Amino acid sequence: MNAHAFPDTAQTSATLPRITTPAEARTLAEELIEAMKNLLGVLERETELVRAGNVRDATALEPVKSESSSRYVRIVSTLRNNAVYFKQAAPDLLVTLHRHHDIFRAMLQVNLTVLATAHAVTEGIVRGVNGEVQRQRMPQGYTAGGQRAAPSPRHATPLSVSRSL
């Protein structure tokens, strides 16, 4: 098994490689661990950049992140397709993979939390700016009875936001 054993095209379980020897199982496990390490490296860098407020630099990592995650998913699909063989012939590898995957999952959760926090903060800022813009656009007036005039919906205009950085 090598990196070429996992083409970039979508595969069904019928087209995924079959593991038939302990050497192939070990190679697949090593490839999965390497894929997790690569993806974690990208996620850690993304987390650092987002925490530092460098969202533009973090988005530049998207192609590498996408490629790394695609490779990870392909290898995991192959592993799942060969789970019976792994359970019978290489239970020690499964234990090792589970341990690595638990660490991977914890680090992924940190990344997702940072991204969710950045999203919530950004959304709060945009909502705050929109509220202030709408408040300033509303006519400042009073009715004949001295009550503040209710703003007309025609004065409320949407805030346009460009999603490109």
DSSP file (Angstrom, degrees, kcal/mol; ACC not computed):
  #  RESIDUE AA STRUCTURE BP1 BP2  ACC     N-H-->O    O-->H-N    N-H-->O    O-->H-N    TCO  KAPPA ALPHA  PHI   PSI    X-CA   Y-CA   Z-CA
    1    1 A M              0   0    0      0, 0.0     2,-0.3     0, 0.0    30,-0.0   0.000 360.0 360.0 360.0 134.9    0.0    0.0    0.0
    2    2 A N    >   -     0   0    0     29,-0.0     3,-2.2    26,-0.0     4,-0.3  -0.828 360.0 -81.3-139.5-178.0    1.3    3.5   -0.8
    3    3 A A  G >  S+     0   0    0      1,-0.3     3,-1.1    -2,-0.3     0, 0.0   0.782 126.0  62.0 -59.9 -25.6   -0.2    6.9   -1.2
    4    4 A H  G 3  S+     0   0    0      1,-0.2    -1,-0.3     3,-0.0     0, 0.0   0.607  84.4  76.4 -76.7 -10.1   -1.3    6.0   -4.7
    5    5 A A  G <  S+     0   0    0     -3,-2.2    -1,-0.2     1,-0.2    -2,-0.2   0.623  92.1  58.0 -72.8 -11.1   -3.5    3.2   -3.4
    6    6 A F  S <  S-     0   0    0     -3,-1.1    -1,-0.2    -4,-0.3    68,-0.1  -0.727  80.3-164.7-121.4  80.7   -6.0    5.9   -2.4
    7    7 A P        -     0   0    0      0, 0.0     4,-0.1     0, 0.0    -2,-0.0  -0.147  30.3-113.3 -64.2 162.1   -6.9    7.8   -5.5
    8    8 A D  S    S+     0   0    0      2,-0.1     2,-0.1    66,-0.0     3,-0.1   0.603  86.1  99.5 -73.7 -11.5   -8.7   11.2   -5.2
    9    9 A T  S    S-     0   0    0      1,-0.1     2,-0.1     0, 0.0     0, 0.0  -0.404  87.7 -94.6 -76.6 154.0  -11.9    9.9   -6.8
   10   10 A A        -     0   0    0     -2,-0.1     2,-0.4     1,-0.0    -1,-0.1  -0.430  46.3-158.1 -66.5 138.7  -14.8    8.9   -4.6
   11   11 A Q        -     0   0    0     -2,-0.1     2,-0.2    -3,-0.1    -1,-0.0  -0.931  11.2-142.9-124.6 145.0  -14.8    5.2   -3.9
   12   12 A T    >>  -     0   0    0     -2,-0.4     3,-1.3     1,-0.1     4,-1.0  -0.555  39.7-100.9 -92.3 168.1  -17.5    2.8   -2.9
   13   13 A S  T 34 S+     0   0    0      1,-0.3     3,-0.2     2,-0.2    -1,-0.1   0.799 123.6  59.5 -60.7 -26.9  -16.8    0.0   -0.5
   14   14 A A  T 34 S+     0   0    0      1,-0.2    -1,-0.3     0, 0.0    -3,-0.0   0.779 109.4  42.3 -71.6 -25.4  -16.6   -2.4   -3.5
   15   15 A T  T <4 S+     0   0    0     -3,-1.3    -1,-0.2     2,-0.1    -2,-0.2   0.502  89.1 105.9-100.7  -5.3  -13.7   -0.3   -5.0
   16   16 A L  S  < S-     0   0    0     -4,-1.0   -10,-0.1    -3,-0.2   -11,-0.0  -0.474  84.2 -93.5 -72.4 146.7  -11.7    0.3   -1.8
   17   17 A P        -     0   0    0      0, 0.0     2,-0.5     0, 0.0    -1,-0.1  -0.271  35.3-129.9 -61.3 144.9   -8.5   -1.7   -1.5
   18   18 A R        -     0   0    0     -3,-0.1     2,-0.5    64,-0.0    64,-0.1  -0.828  12.5-140.1 -95.2 132.0   -8.8   -5.0    0.4
   19   19 A I        +     0   0    0     -2,-0.5    66,-0.1    59,-0.2    67,-0.0  -0.824  33.1 159.9 -91.7 125.5   -6.2   -5.6    3.1
   20   20 A T        +     0   0    0     -2,-0.5    -1,-0.1     1,-0.1     3,-0.0   0.466  54.1  49.3-126.4  -6.1   -5.0   -9.3    3.0
   21   21 A T  S  > S-     0   0    0      1,-0.1     4,-2.0     0, 0.0     5,-0.2  -0.947  77.1-119.6-134.3 155.8   -1.7   -9.3    4.8
   22   22 A P  H  > S+     0   0    0      0, 0.0     4,-2.6     0, 0.0     5,-0.2   0.850 115.0  57.4 -59.5 -34.4   -0.4   -8.0    8.1
   23   23 A A  H  > S+     0   0    0      2,-0.2     4,-2.3     1,-0.2     5,-0.2   0.912 107.1  47.1 -64.1 -42.1    2.2   -5.9    6.2
   24   24 A E  H  > S+     0   0    0      2,-0.2     4,-2.6     1,-0.2    -1,-0.2   0.891 111.7  51.7 -65.0 -39.1   -0.6   -4.2    4.3
   25   25 A A  H  X S+     0   0    0     -4,-2.0     4,-2.5     2,-0.2    -2,-0.2   0.927 110.8  47.3 -63.3 -44.8   -2.5   -3.6    7.6
   26   26 A R  H  X S+     0   0    0     -4,-2.6     4,-2.6     2,-0.2    -2,-0.2   0.910 111.9  50.7 -64.0 -41.8    0.6   -2.1    9.2
   27   27 A T  H  X S+     0   0    0     -4,-2.3     4,-2.5     2,-0.2    -2,-0.2   0.917 110.9  48.5 -61.9 -43.9    1.1    0.2    6.1
   28   28 A L  H  X S+     0   0    0     -4,-2.6     4,-2.3     2,-0.2    -2,-0.2   0.915 111.5  49.8 -63.2 -42.6   -2.5    1.3    6.2
   29   29 A A  H  X S+     0   0    0     -4,-2.5     4,-2.5     2,-0.2    -2,-0.2   0.915 111.4  48.9 -62.1 -42.8   -2.2    2.1    9.9
   30   30 A E  H  X S+     0   0    0     -4,-2.6     4,-2.5     1,-0.2    -2,-0.2   0.899 110.6  50.9 -63.9 -40.2    1.0    4.0    9.4
   31   31 A E  H  X S+     0   0    0     -4,-2.5     4,-2.6     2,-0.2    -1,-0.2   0.888 110.3  49.7 -64.2 -38.5   -0.6    6.0    6.5
   32   32 A L  H  X S+     0   0    0     -4,-2.3     4,-2.6     2,-0.2    -2,-0.2   0.928 111.1  48.3 -66.3 -44.1   -3.6    6.8    8.8
   33   33 A I  H  X S+     0   0    0     -4,-2.5     4,-2.3     1,-0.2    -2,-0.2   0.915 113.5  48.1 -61.9 -41.9   -1.4    8.0   11.6
   34   34 A E  H  X S+     0   0    0     -4,-2.5     4,-2.7     2,-0.2    -2,-0.2   0.906 110.6  51.1 -64.9 -41.4    0.6   10.1    9.1
   35   35 A A  H  X S+     0   0    0     -4,-2.6     4,-2.6     1,-0.2    -2,-0.2   0.906 110.6  49.1 -62.8 -41.2   -2.6   11.5    7.6
   36   36 A M  H  X S+     0   0    0     -4,-2.6     4,-2.8     2,-0.2    -2,-0.2   0.912 111.1  50.0 -64.1 -41.6   -3.8   12.5   11.1
   37   37 A K  H  X S+     0   0    0     -4,-2.3     4,-2.3     2,-0.2    -2,-0.2   0.931 112.3  47.3 -62.1 -45.6   -0.4   14.1   11.9
   38   38 A N  H  X S+     0   0    0     -4,-2.7     4,-1.8     2,-0.2    -2,-0.2   0.932 114.4  45.9 -61.5 -46.5   -0.6   16.1    8.7
   39   39 A L  H  X S+     0   0    0     -4,-2.6     4,-2.7     1,-0.2    -2,-0.2   0.902 111.5  52.4 -65.2 -40.4   -4.1   17.2    9.2
   40   40 A L  H  X S+     0   0    0     -4,-2.8     4,-3.0     1,-0.2     5,-0.2   0.887 106.0  55.0 -62.7 -37.8   -3.4   18.1   12.9
   41   41 A G  H  X S+     0   0    0     -4,-2.3     4,-2.0     2,-0.2    -1,-0.2   0.924 111.1  44.1 -59.5 -44.5   -0.5   20.2   11.8
   42   42 A V  H  X S+     0   0    0     -4,-1.8     4,-2.6     2,-0.2    -2,-0.2   0.922 114.7  49.1 -66.2 -44.0   -2.8   22.2    9.5
   43   43 A L  H  X S+     0   0    0     -4,-2.7     4,-2.7     2,-0.2    -2,-0.2   0.889 110.1  51.0 -64.8 -39.4   -5.5   22.5   12.1
   44   44 A E  H  X S+     0   0    0     -4,-3.0     4,-2.4     2,-0.2    -1,-0.2   0.916 111.8  47.4 -64.3 -41.7   -3.0   23.7   14.8
   45   45 A R  H  X S+     0   0    0     -4,-2.0     4,-2.5    -5,-0.2    -2,-0.2   0.923 112.6  49.4 -64.5 -43.3   -1.7   26.3   12.4
   46   46 A E  H  X S+     0   0    0     -4,-2.6     4,-2.7     1,-0.2     5,-0.2   0.917 110.6  50.7 -60.5 -44.0   -5.3   27.4   11.6
   47   47 A T  H  X S+     0   0    0     -4,-2.7     4,-2.6     1,-0.2    -2,-0.2   0.922 110.5  49.3 -60.7 -45.3   -6.1   27.6   15.3
   48   48 A E  H  X S+     0   0    0     -4,-2.4     4,-1.8     1,-0.2    -2,-0.2   0.931 112.8  47.2 -59.2 -46.6   -3.1   29.7   16.0
   49   49 A L  H  <>S+     0   0    0     -4,-2.5     5,-2.9     2,-0.2     4,-0.3   0.912 113.3  47.0 -64.2 -43.7   -3.9   32.1   13.2
   50   50 A V  H ><5S+     0   0    0     -4,-2.7     3,-1.3     1,-0.2    -1,-0.2   0.917 110.9  52.1 -66.4 -41.9   -7.6   32.5   14.1
   51   51 A R  H 3<5S+     0   0    0     -4,-2.6    -1,-0.2     1,-0.3    -2,-0.2   0.862 110.0  49.8 -59.9 -35.0   -6.7   33.0   17.8
   52   52 A A  T 3<5S-     0   0    0     -4,-1.8    -1,-0.3    -5,-0.2    -2,-0.2   0.488 120.3-111.7 -82.7  -2.8   -4.3   35.7   16.7
   53   53 A G  T < 5S+     0   0    0     -3,-1.3     2,-1.2    -4,-0.3     3,-0.3   0.607  77.8 131.5  84.4  12.0   -7.0   37.3   14.5
   54   54 A N     >< +     0   0    0     -5,-2.9     4,-2.0     1,-0.2     5,-0.1  -0.502  16.5 152.7 -94.7  64.6   -5.3   36.5   11.2
   55   55 A V  H  >  +     0   0    0     -2,-1.2     4,-2.5     1,-0.2    -1,-0.2   0.865  68.3  58.0 -64.5 -37.1   -8.4   35.0    9.6
   56   56 A R  H  > S+     0   0    0     -3,-0.3     4,-1.0     1,-0.2    -1,-0.2   0.928 108.9  45.0 -60.2 -44.9   -7.2   35.9    6.1
   57   57 A D  H  4 S+     0   0    0      1,-0.2     4,-0.5     2,-0.2     3,-0.2   0.871 111.2  54.7 -66.1 -35.8   -4.0   33.8    6.6
   58   58 A A  H >< S+     0   0    0     -4,-2.0     3,-1.3     1,-0.2    -2,-0.2   0.889 104.4  53.3 -65.7 -38.5   -6.1   31.0    8.1
   59   59 A T  H >< S+     0   0    0     -4,-2.5     3,-1.5     1,-0.3    -1,-0.2   0.772  96.9  67.1 -69.0 -23.2   -8.3   30.9    5.0
   60   60 A A  T 3< S+     0   0    0     -4,-1.0     4,-0.3     1,-0.3    -1,-0.3   0.714  92.6  62.2 -67.4 -18.5   -5.2   30.5    2.9
   61   61 A L  T <> S+     0   0    0     -3,-1.3     4,-2.8    -4,-0.5    -1,-0.3   0.541  76.0  97.8 -80.5  -6.9   -4.7   27.1    4.5
   62   62 A E  H <> S+     0   0    0     -3,-1.5     4,-2.9     1,-0.2     5,-0.2   0.864  78.7  50.3 -55.5 -45.0   -8.0   25.8    3.1
   63   63 A P  H  > S+     0   0    0      0, 0.0     4,-2.3     0, 0.0    -1,-0.2   0.923 115.2  43.6 -61.8 -41.3   -6.6   24.0    0.1
   64   64 A V  H  > S+     0   0    0     -4,-0.3     4,-2.6    -3,-0.3    -2,-0.2   0.903 114.8  50.0 -68.0 -40.7   -4.0   22.1    2.2
   65   65 A K  H  X S+     0   0    0     -4,-2.8     4,-2.6     2,-0.2     5,-0.2   0.909 111.2  49.2 -63.6 -42.5   -6.7   21.4    4.9
   66   66 A S  H  X S+     0   0    0     -4,-2.9     4,-2.2    -5,-0.2    -2,-0.2   0.920 113.0  46.1 -64.4 -45.0   -9.1   20.1    2.2
   67   67 A E  H  X S+     0   0    0     -4,-2.3     4,-2.3    -5,-0.2    -2,-0.2   0.922 114.1  48.7 -63.8 -44.3   -6.5   17.8    0.7
   68   68 A S  H  X S+     0   0    0     -4,-2.6     4,-2.2     1,-0.2    -2,-0.2   0.908 113.1  46.6 -63.7 -42.4   -5.3   16.5    4.1
   69   69 A S  H  X S+     0   0    0     -4,-2.6     4,-2.5     2,-0.2    -1,-0.2   0.870 110.6  53.0 -70.4 -34.9   -8.9   15.9    5.2
   70   70 A S  H  X S+     0   0    0     -4,-2.2     4,-2.4    -5,-0.2    -2,-0.2   0.921 110.2  47.9 -63.8 -43.1   -9.8   14.1    2.0
   71   71 A R  H  X S+     0   0    0     -4,-2.3     4,-2.3     2,-0.2     5,-0.2   0.925 111.4  50.9 -62.8 -44.0   -6.8   11.8    2.3
   72   72 A Y  H  X S+     0   0    0     -4,-2.2     4,-2.6     1,-0.2    -2,-0.2   0.926 110.8  48.5 -58.2 -46.7   -7.7   11.1    6.0
   73   73 A V  H  X S+     0   0    0     -4,-2.5     4,-2.4     1,-0.2    -1,-0.2   0.895 110.2  51.6 -64.3 -40.4  -11.3   10.2    5.0
   74   74 A R  H  X S+     0   0    0     -4,-2.4     4,-2.0     2,-0.2    -1,-0.2   0.921 112.3  45.6 -62.9 -42.6  -10.1    7.9    2.1
   75   75 A I  H  X S+     0   0    0     -4,-2.3     4,-2.6     2,-0.2    -2,-0.2   0.915 112.4  50.3 -68.6 -41.7   -7.8    6.0    4.5
   76   76 A V  H  X S+     0   0    0     -4,-2.6     4,-2.9     1,-0.2     5,-0.2   0.898 108.7  53.4 -62.4 -39.2  -10.5    5.8    7.2
   77   77 A S  H  X S+     0   0    0     -4,-2.4     4,-2.2     2,-0.2    -1,-0.2   0.911 109.8  47.6 -61.3 -42.0  -12.9    4.4    4.6
   78   78 A T  H  X S+     0   0    0     -4,-2.0     4,-1.1     2,-0.2    -2,-0.2   0.916 111.7  50.5 -64.6 -42.6  -10.4    1.8    3.6
   79   79 A L  H >< S+     0   0    0     -4,-2.6     3,-0.7     1,-0.2     7,-0.2   0.931 111.3  47.6 -61.4 -45.8   -9.9    0.9    7.2
   80   80 A R  H >< S+     0   0    0     -4,-2.9     3,-1.4     1,-0.2     4,-0.3   0.885 108.1  55.6 -62.9 -37.9  -13.6    0.6    7.9
   81   81 A N  H 3< S+     0   0    0     -4,-2.2    -1,-0.2     1,-0.3    -2,-0.2   0.749 116.0  38.6 -65.1 -22.8  -14.0   -1.5    4.8
   82   82 A N  T <X S+     0   0    0     -4,-1.1     4,-2.2    -3,-0.7    -1,-0.3   0.049  78.9 120.6-114.2  23.1  -11.3   -3.9    6.2
   83   83 A A  H <> S+     0   0    0     -3,-1.4     4,-2.7     1,-0.2     5,-0.2   0.863  71.7  55.2 -59.5 -39.8  -12.4   -3.7    9.9
   84   84 A V  H  > S+     0   0    0     -4,-0.3     4,-1.8     1,-0.2    -1,-0.2   0.930 109.4  47.3 -61.0 -45.3  -13.1   -7.5   10.1
   85   85 A Y  H  >>S+     0   0    0      1,-0.2     4,-3.4     2,-0.2     5,-0.5   0.931 112.1  50.2 -62.2 -45.1   -9.5   -8.3    9.0
   86   86 A F  H  X5S+     0   0    0     -4,-2.2     4,-1.9     1,-0.2     8,-0.3   0.911 109.2  51.1 -60.7 -43.4   -8.1   -5.7   11.4
   87   87 A K  H  <5S+     0   0    0     -4,-2.7    -1,-0.2    -5,-0.2    -2,-0.2   0.876 120.2  35.2 -62.8 -36.7  -10.0   -7.1   14.3
   88   88 A Q  H  <5S+     0   0    0     -4,-1.8    -2,-0.2    -5,-0.2    -1,-0.2   0.915 130.8  25.8 -83.4 -46.2   -8.8  -10.7   13.6
   89   89 A A  H  <5S+     0   0    0     -4,-3.4    -3,-0.2    -5,-0.2    -2,-0.2   0.705 131.5  25.2 -97.8 -21.7   -5.3  -10.2   12.3
   90   90 A A     X< +     0   0    0     -4,-1.9     4,-1.6    -5,-0.5     3,-0.5  -0.316  58.4 148.5-142.6  56.8   -4.1   -6.9   13.8
   91   91 A P  H  > S+     0   0    0      0, 0.0     4,-1.9     0, 0.0     5,-0.1   0.832  77.7  59.6 -63.3 -29.8   -5.9   -6.1   17.1
   92   92 A D  H  > S+     0   0    0      1,-0.2     4,-2.1     2,-0.2     5,-0.1   0.883 103.4  51.6 -64.4 -37.0   -2.8   -4.3   18.4
   93   93 A L  H  > S+     0   0    0     -3,-0.5     4,-2.9     2,-0.2    -1,-0.2   0.895 106.8  53.4 -64.4 -40.0   -2.9   -1.9   15.5
   94   94 A L  H  X S+     0   0    0     -4,-1.6     4,-2.7    -8,-0.3    -2,-0.2   0.907 107.7  50.5 -62.1 -41.0   -6.5   -1.1   16.2
   95   95 A V  H  X S+     0   0    0     -4,-1.9     4,-2.2     2,-0.2    -1,-0.2   0.933 112.7  46.7 -61.4 -45.8   -5.6   -0.2   19.8
   96   96 A T  H  X S+     0   0    0     -4,-2.1     4,-2.4     1,-0.2    -2,-0.2   0.917 112.9  49.1 -62.3 -44.1   -2.8    2.0   18.6
   97   97 A L  H  X S+     0   0    0     -4,-2.9     4,-2.7     1,-0.2    -2,-0.2   0.894 109.7  51.8 -64.5 -39.7   -5.1    3.6   16.0
   98   98 A H  H  X S+     0   0    0     -4,-2.7     4,-2.2     2,-0.2    -1,-0.2   0.911 109.9  49.7 -62.3 -41.7   -7.8    4.2   18.6
   99   99 A R  H  X S+     0   0    0     -4,-2.2     4,-1.7     2,-0.2    -2,-0.2   0.938 113.9  44.5 -63.3 -47.0   -5.3    5.9   20.9
  100  100 A H  H  X S+     0   0    0     -4,-2.4     4,-2.5     1,-0.2    -2,-0.2   0.891 112.5  53.0 -63.1 -39.0   -4.1    8.2   18.1
  101  101 A H  H  X S+     0   0    0     -4,-2.7     4,-2.8     1,-0.2    -1,-0.2   0.859 104.2  55.2 -68.5 -34.1   -7.6    8.9   17.0
  102  102 A D  H  X S+     0   0    0     -4,-2.2     4,-1.9     2,-0.2    -1,-0.2   0.912 110.9  45.3 -62.7 -42.3   -8.7    9.9   20.5
  103  103 A I  H  X S+     0   0    0     -4,-1.7     4,-2.3     2,-0.2     5,-0.2   0.918 112.7  51.6 -64.6 -43.4   -5.9   12.5   20.5
  104  104 A F  H  X S+     0   0    0     -4,-2.5     4,-2.5     1,-0.2    -2,-0.2   0.920 109.0  50.1 -57.9 -46.5   -6.8   13.6   17.0
  105  105 A R  H  X S+     0   0    0     -4,-2.8     4,-2.1     1,-0.2    -1,-0.2   0.889 109.3  51.2 -62.3 -41.1  -10.5   14.0   18.1
  106  106 A A  H  X S+     0   0    0     -4,-1.9     4,-1.6     2,-0.2    -1,-0.2   0.915 112.3  46.1 -63.5 -43.2   -9.5   16.2   21.1
  107  107 A M  H  X S+     0   0    0     -4,-2.3     4,-2.1     1,-0.2    -2,-0.2   0.879 110.8  53.0 -68.0 -37.0   -7.3   18.5   19.0
  108  108 A L  H  X S+     0   0    0     -4,-2.5     4,-2.7    -5,-0.2    -1,-0.2   0.890 105.9  54.3 -63.3 -39.1  -10.1   18.7   16.4
  109  109 A Q  H  X S+     0   0    0     -4,-2.1     4,-2.3     2,-0.2    -1,-0.2   0.884 106.3  51.8 -63.2 -38.7  -12.5   19.8   19.1
  110  110 A V  H  X S+     0   0    0     -4,-1.6     4,-2.4     2,-0.2    -1,-0.2   0.941 111.1  47.9 -61.1 -46.9  -10.1   22.6   20.1
  111  111 A N  H  X S+     0   0    0     -4,-2.1     4,-2.5     1,-0.2    -2,-0.2   0.927 111.9  48.6 -59.9 -46.3  -10.0   23.8   16.5
  112  112 A L  H  X S+     0   0    0     -4,-2.7     4,-2.5     1,-0.2    -1,-0.2   0.872 110.5  51.9 -63.5 -36.6  -13.8   23.6   16.1
  113  113 A T  H  X S+     0   0    0     -4,-2.3     4,-2.4     2,-0.2    -1,-0.2   0.921 110.4  47.7 -65.5 -43.9  -14.2   25.5   19.4
  114  114 A V  H  X S+     0   0    0     -4,-2.4     4,-2.6     2,-0.2    -2,-0.2   0.924 113.6  47.6 -63.0 -44.1  -11.9   28.3   18.2
  115  115 A L  H  X S+     0   0    0     -4,-2.5     4,-2.3     2,-0.2    -2,-0.2   0.901 112.4  49.1 -64.6 -40.3  -13.6   28.5   14.9
  116  116 A A  H  X S+     0   0    0     -4,-2.5     4,-2.5     2,-0.2    -1,-0.2   0.893 111.6  49.6 -66.0 -39.1  -17.0   28.6   16.5
  117  117 A T  H  X S+     0   0    0     -4,-2.4     4,-2.7     2,-0.2     5,-0.2   0.930 111.0  48.8 -64.7 -45.2  -15.9   31.3   18.9
  118  118 A A  H  X S+     0   0    0     -4,-2.6     4,-2.5     1,-0.2    -2,-0.2   0.904 112.1  49.8 -60.8 -40.8  -14.5   33.4   16.0
  119  119 A H  H  X S+     0   0    0     -4,-2.3     4,-2.7     2,-0.2    -2,-0.2   0.928 111.7  47.5 -63.4 -45.2  -17.7   33.0   14.1
  120  120 A A  H  X S+     0   0    0     -4,-2.5     4,-2.4     2,-0.2    -2,-0.2   0.906 113.1  48.2 -64.6 -41.8  -19.8   34.0   17.1
  121  121 A V  H  X S+     0   0    0     -4,-2.7     4,-2.3     2,-0.2    -1,-0.2   0.935 113.3  47.8 -63.7 -45.6  -17.6   37.1   17.8
  122  122 A T  H  X S+     0   0    0     -4,-2.5     4,-2.6    -5,-0.2    -2,-0.2   0.916 111.7  49.7 -61.5 -43.8  -17.7   38.1   14.1
  123  123 A E  H  X S+     0   0    0     -4,-2.7     4,-2.6     1,-0.2    -1,-0.2   0.904 110.0  51.5 -63.1 -40.6  -21.5   37.7   14.0
  124  124 A G  H  X S+     0   0    0     -4,-2.4     4,-2.3     2,-0.2    -1,-0.2   0.896 110.6  48.5 -62.3 -40.7  -21.9   39.8   17.1
  125  125 A I  H  X S+     0   0    0     -4,-2.3     4,-2.7     2,-0.2     5,-0.2   0.937 112.3  47.8 -64.6 -46.5  -19.8   42.5   15.7
  126  126 A V  H  X S+     0   0    0     -4,-2.6     4,-2.7     1,-0.2    -2,-0.2   0.909 112.8  48.8 -62.6 -42.0  -21.7   42.5   12.4
  127  127 A R  H  X S+     0   0    0     -4,-2.6     4,-2.6     2,-0.2    -1,-0.2   0.900 112.0  49.7 -64.2 -39.5  -25.0   42.6   14.2
  128  128 A G  H  X S+     0   0    0     -4,-2.3     4,-2.2     2,-0.2    -2,-0.2   0.919 112.2  46.7 -64.3 -44.3  -23.8   45.4   16.4
  129  129 A V  H  X S+     0   0    0     -4,-2.7     4,-2.7     2,-0.2     5,-0.2   0.924 112.7  50.6 -63.4 -44.1  -22.7   47.4   13.4
  130  130 A N  H  X S+     0   0    0     -4,-2.7     4,-2.8    -5,-0.2     5,-0.2   0.919 109.5  50.6 -60.9 -43.6  -26.0   46.7   11.7
  131  131 A G  H  X S+     0   0    0     -4,-2.6     4,-2.3     1,-0.2    -1,-0.2   0.905 112.4  46.7 -61.0 -41.2  -27.9   47.9   14.7
  132  132 A E  H  X S+     0   0    0     -4,-2.2     4,-2.2     2,-0.2    -2,-0.2   0.905 112.5  49.4 -67.9 -41.4  -26.0   51.1   14.9
  133  133 A V  H  X S+     0   0    0     -4,-2.7     4,-1.7     2,-0.2    -2,-0.2   0.928 112.8  47.6 -62.6 -44.5  -26.3   51.8   11.2
  134  134 A Q  H  X S+     0   0    0     -4,-2.8     4,-1.3     1,-0.2    -2,-0.2   0.900 110.3  52.4 -63.8 -40.1  -30.1   51.1   11.4
  135  135 A R  H  < S+     0   0    0     -4,-2.3     3,-0.3     1,-0.2    -1,-0.2   0.899 111.2  47.0 -62.2 -40.5  -30.4   53.4   14.4
  136  136 A Q  H  < S+     0   0    0     -4,-2.2    -1,-0.2     1,-0.2    -2,-0.2   0.787 110.1  53.1 -73.2 -26.8  -28.6   56.2   12.6
  137  137 A R  H  < S+     0   0    0     -4,-1.7    -1,-0.2    -5,-0.2    -2,-0.2   0.714  88.5  97.0 -79.5 -21.3  -30.7   55.8    9.4
  138  138 A M  S  < S-     0   0    0     -4,-1.3     2,-0.1    -3,-0.3    18,-0.0  -0.437  85.6-108.2 -71.9 139.3  -34.0   56.0   11.3
  139  139 A P        -     0   0    0      0, 0.0     2,-0.9     0, 0.0    -1,-0.1  -0.437  25.4-135.5 -65.9 140.2  -35.7   59.4   11.3
  140  140 A Q        +     0   0    0     -2,-0.1     2,-0.3    -4,-0.1     8,-0.0  -0.831  52.5 127.3 -98.9 100.5  -35.5   61.1   14.7
  141  141 A G        -     0   0    0     -2,-0.9     8,-2.3     8,-0.2     2,-0.3  -0.938  45.7-135.3-150.5 170.9  -38.9   62.5   15.3
  142  142 A Y  B     -A  148   0A   0     -2,-0.3     6,-0.2     6,-0.3     2,-0.1  -0.924  22.7-118.4-130.2 153.8  -41.9   62.7   17.6
  143  143 A T    >   -     0   0    0      4,-3.4     3,-1.8    -2,-0.3     6,-0.1  -0.265  40.8 -95.9 -80.3 174.5  -45.6   62.5   17.2
  144  144 A A  T 3  S+     0   0    0      1,-0.3    -1,-0.1     2,-0.1    -2,-0.0   0.792 126.1  58.3 -63.0 -26.6  -48.0   65.3   18.0
  145  145 A G  T 3  S-     0   0    0      2,-0.1    -1,-0.3     1,-0.0     3,-0.1   0.409 121.5-106.2 -84.6   2.8  -48.6   63.6   21.4
  146  146 A G  S <  S+     0   0    0     -3,-1.8     2,-0.2     1,-0.3    -2,-0.1   0.510  77.3 133.2  87.4   5.0  -44.9   63.8   22.3
  147  147 A Q        -     0   0    0      1,-0.1    -4,-3.4     3,-0.0    -1,-0.3  -0.606  68.1 -97.9 -86.5 149.6  -44.2   60.1   21.8
  148  148 A R  B     -A  142   0A   0     -6,-0.2    -6,-0.3    -2,-0.2     2,-0.2  -0.473  46.4-110.3 -64.9 134.2  -41.2   59.0   19.8
  149  149 A A        -     0   0    0     -8,-2.3    -8,-0.2    -2,-0.2    -1,-0.1  -0.445  28.2-118.2 -69.8 134.4  -42.3   58.2   16.3
  150  150 A A        -     0   0    0     -2,-0.2    -1,-0.1     1,-0.1     2,-0.1  -0.559  36.2-111.5 -70.7 132.3  -42.2   54.5   15.4
  151  151 A P        -     0   0    0      0, 0.0    -1,-0.1     0, 0.0   -13,-0.1  -0.373  27.2-120.2 -67.9 144.2  -39.8   53.9   12.6
  152  152 A S    >   -     0   0    0      1,-0.1     3,-2.0    -2,-0.1     4,-0.5  -0.610  15.1-126.6 -80.8 141.3  -41.3   52.9    9.3
  153  153 A P  G >  S+     0   0    0      0, 0.0     3,-0.9     0, 0.0    -1,-0.1   0.763 107.6  70.0 -59.2 -22.5  -40.1   49.6    7.9
  154  154 A R  G 3  S+     0   0    0      1,-0.2    -2,-0.0     3,-0.0     0, 0.0   0.710  93.5  56.7 -69.6 -16.8  -39.2   51.4    4.7
  155  155 A H  G <  S+     0   0    0     -3,-2.0     2,-0.8     2,-0.0    -1,-0.2   0.657  85.7  91.2 -86.3 -16.2  -36.4   53.1    6.6
  156  156 A A    <   +     0   0    0     -3,-0.9   -22,-0.1    -4,-0.5   -21,-0.0  -0.705  57.9 179.6 -82.9 113.1  -34.8   49.8    7.6
  157  157 A T        -     0   0    0     -2,-0.8   -20,-0.1     1,-0.0    -2,-0.0  -0.909  29.5-108.5-114.6 142.4  -32.3   48.8    4.9
  158  158 A P        -     0   0    0      0, 0.0     2,-0.5     0, 0.0    -1,-0.0  -0.308  27.0-119.8 -69.2 151.1  -30.2   45.7    5.0
  159  159 A L        -     0   0    0    -33,-0.0     2,-0.5     2,-0.0   -29,-0.1  -0.785  25.0-140.7 -88.3 129.6  -26.5   45.8    5.7
  160  160 A S        -     0   0    0     -2,-0.5     2,-0.4     2,-0.0     0, 0.0  -0.811  19.5-171.7 -96.0 129.0  -24.5   44.4    2.9
  161  161 A V        -     0   0    0     -2,-0.5     2,-0.5     2,-0.0    -2,-0.0  -0.979  18.2-139.8-123.9 130.0  -21.5   42.3    3.9
  162  162 A S        -     0   0    0     -2,-0.4    -2,-0.0     1,-0.1     0, 0.0  -0.772   7.6-160.7 -86.1 125.7  -18.9   41.0    1.5
  163  163 A R        +     0   0    0     -2,-0.5     2,-0.3     2,-0.0    -1,-0.1   0.580  65.6  93.9 -83.5  -9.7  -17.9   37.5    2.5
  164  164 A S              0   0    0      1,-0.1    -2,-0.1    -3,-0.0     0, 0.0  -0.651 360.0 360.0 -83.6 140.7  -14.6   37.7    0.6
  165  165 A L              0   0    0     -2,-0.3    -1,-0.1  -109,-0.1  -109,-0.1   0.471 360.0 360.0 -86.4 360.0  -11.7   38.7    2.7
